[in-house]
Amino acid sequence: MIETNLFPNPSNGNSTLQFYLPKSSNIEIVIYDILGNKIEVVENEHCSAGKYLFDLNVSDYISGIYTISITTDYSKSIEKLIINR
């Protein structure tokens, strides 16, 4: 499992997803709504080991609860994002 941090959370327009990859891997970051519908693929590529920061522009999203799925070749993490306007 990879360590993740999402801030600010709750958000009103922009959040940052931070995580550390202990080894290189394909990575996919996807945002889902509360019903499990895929809203956006934020990233889908091969990444080297290291620390990463992704700026998430969620200013067009309506208020609610979303999940962010971070999938690598060796693990999957889920973060909950609350958008509060």
C-alpha positions as CSV (number, residue, x, y, z in Angstrom):
1,M,0.0,0.0,0.0
2,I,1.3,3.5,-0.8
3,E,1.1,6.3,1.7
4,T,-1.2,9.2,0.5
5,N,-2.1,12.6,1.7
6,L,-4.9,14.8,0.3
7,F,-5.2,18.4,1.3
8,P,-7.1,20.6,1.9
9,N,-10.0,18.3,2.6
10,P,-12.8,19.4,2.6
11,S,-12.0,21.4,-0.5
12,N,-13.8,24.3,-2.2
13,G,-12.0,24.1,-5.6
14,N,-8.5,22.8,-5.5
15,S,-6.8,20.0,-3.6
16,T,-3.4,18.4,-3.7
17,L,-2.8,14.7,-3.7
18,Q,0.6,13.7,-2.4
19,F,2.0,10.2,-2.4
20,Y,5.3,8.3,-2.3
21,L,6.1,5.4,-4.6
22,P,8.7,3.1,-3.1
23,K,9.5,1.6,-6.5
24,S,8.7,2.5,-10.1
25,S,5.2,1.5,-11.3
26,N,2.4,2.2,-13.7
27,I,0.0,4.5,-11.9
28,E,-3.6,5.4,-12.5
29,I,-5.4,8.1,-10.5
30,V,-9.2,8.3,-11.0
31,I,-11.9,10.4,-9.4
32,Y,-15.3,8.8,-8.8
33,D,-18.6,10.3,-7.6
34,I,-20.5,8.9,-4.6
35,L,-22.4,6.5,-6.9
36,G,-19.1,5.0,-8.3
37,N,-19.3,6.8,-11.7
38,K,-15.9,7.6,-13.1
39,I,-15.6,11.4,-13.3
40,E,-12.0,12.0,-14.4
41,V,-8.8,10.1,-15.0
42,V,-6.2,12.4,-13.5
43,E,-3.1,10.4,-14.4
44,N,-2.4,7.2,-16.3
45,E,1.3,6.6,-16.9
46,H,4.5,5.0,-15.7
47,C,6.2,6.8,-12.8
48,S,9.7,6.3,-11.2
49,A,10.1,5.7,-7.5
50,G,9.8,9.0,-5.5
51,K,7.5,11.6,-4.0
52,Y,4.7,13.0,-6.2
53,L,2.3,15.9,-5.9
54,F,-0.8,16.2,-8.2
55,D,-2.9,19.4,-8.2
56,L,-6.6,18.4,-8.5
57,N,-8.8,21.1,-10.0
58,V,-12.2,20.2,-8.7
59,S,-13.7,23.7,-9.1
60,D,-16.3,22.4,-11.6
61,Y,-17.5,19.6,-9.3
62,I,-20.7,20.0,-7.3
63,S,-20.6,19.8,-3.5
64,G,-20.5,16.2,-2.3
65,I,-18.3,13.2,-1.5
66,Y,-15.9,11.8,-4.1
67,T,-13.3,9.0,-4.0
68,I,-9.9,9.1,-5.5
69,S,-8.4,5.8,-6.5
70,I,-4.6,5.5,-6.8
71,T,-3.7,2.2,-8.4
72,T,-0.2,0.9,-9.0
73,D,1.3,-2.4,-10.2
74,Y,1.5,-3.5,-6.6
75,S,-1.2,-1.7,-4.6
76,K,-4.4,0.3,-4.5
77,S,-5.3,3.2,-2.2
78,I,-8.5,5.1,-1.9
79,E,-8.9,8.6,-0.5
80,K,-12.2,10.3,0.2
81,L,-12.5,13.9,-1.0
82,I,-15.3,16.2,0.3
83,I,-16.2,19.2,-1.8
84,N,-18.0,21.9,0.2
85,R,-19.0,25.2,-1.3
